Amino acid sequence: MPPIIVILALQFVACDKSGGPGTGTARAAYTLPEHFTLEPAAERGPEDRIFITGHTNLPDGLRIGVEVGLGKYRMTDDFLKIPWKAGLIAQDYQVVISDGKFRSAGLRPEQAPIPAGKYHVHFLAHFNEAWQTPEILAIAGRGGRNLLGPLFKLEEPDVIDSDKVLDYVVTLEFPNASDPTKEARTIPSESSKEQLAIELVKKAVLVVDGSRSSMTVEDGFSFFRKDPEIRLGSGWSATPSEGNTFLVSLSFINGKAGEDRATWSADLSARKVKYINKAAKAFSWIPAQ
């Protein structure tokens, strides 16, 4: 099925207007501050994943990317087998600011947890329709023309009409990895299980109608966001189902239909993911490019 046909079909999936972005929920008007701030920290969570968290006065709903890199200061044997670009270890380009806070997905290369130590963390964002909602662009201006301060740089400084981008690098101390024997004795909390279920769905590569997707579920949703009608809503959530299974939902804005949800089941014991509704099925299969 060609991707554009699926995108159009999503417009007719039933939508949940119980709240969230695009549903008319009243919010205080955002005023551009005199100085923008971004105060990050690093936490270690389930499965020794690193979470980049923090506070900011950037507007709620702004989508940012987070990249963790070695740079030229930490090129250790621990990561010689990990592919990276210019020292890139891990990244999440779907971080959305909410209530002045942000939290990345759990970051961990496939081979091993990221060891403790100091790492360069790069925050980035573009101010165009592919990255931001119309509401954010109304605040920031297309190309970020309304944004001032050291957090922002010209994307092409050699031209007079360059767009601005969020481009901020900070060095963070990553905490120690957990003791594997202690972790094995620890019973995960319900909130930890919910986060694990969300991560399991995001990284799943599913087979739809006998054909394997060329992308993970998370990347599949990013692919659909090339259509300006498809935007991130209130984001990912998980609720317990039966046994060690969770229902994982992704809230997104489906054009004029408003807020919609894609839903998968995630079995933490079997490490299996299944799509439940039409929207989830659409995001779960992207043809080879």
Sequence and secondary structure as in RCSB ss.txt:
>XXXX:A:sequence
MPPIIVILALQFVACDKSGGPGTGTARAAYTLPEHFTLEPAAERGPEDRIFITGHTNLPDGLRIGVEVGLGKYRM
TDDFLKIPWKAGLIAQDYQVVISDGKFRSAGLRPEQAPIPAGKYHVHFLAHFNEAWQTPEILAIAGRGGRNLLGP
LFKLEEPDVIDSDKVLDYVVTLEFPNASDPTKEARTIPSESSKEQLAIELVKKAVLVVDGSRSSMTVEDGFSFFR
KDPEIRLGSGWSATPSEGNTFLVSLSFINGKAGEDRATWSADLSARKVKYINKAAKAFSWIPAQ
>XXXX:A:secstr
  HHHHHHHHTTS    SSSTTTT         SS  EEEEEEE GGG EEEEEEE S TT EEEEEEE TTT  
 GGGTTS  STTEEEEEEEEE BTTEEE   B  SSS   SEEEEEEEEE  STTTS HHHHHHH GGGTT  ST
TEEESSTTSTT  EEEEEEEEEEE     HHHHHH    HHHHHHHHHHHHHT   EETTEE SS HHHHHHHHT
TSTTEEEEEEEEEEE STTEEEEEEEEEEGGG EEEEEEEEETTTTEEEE SHHHHHHT     
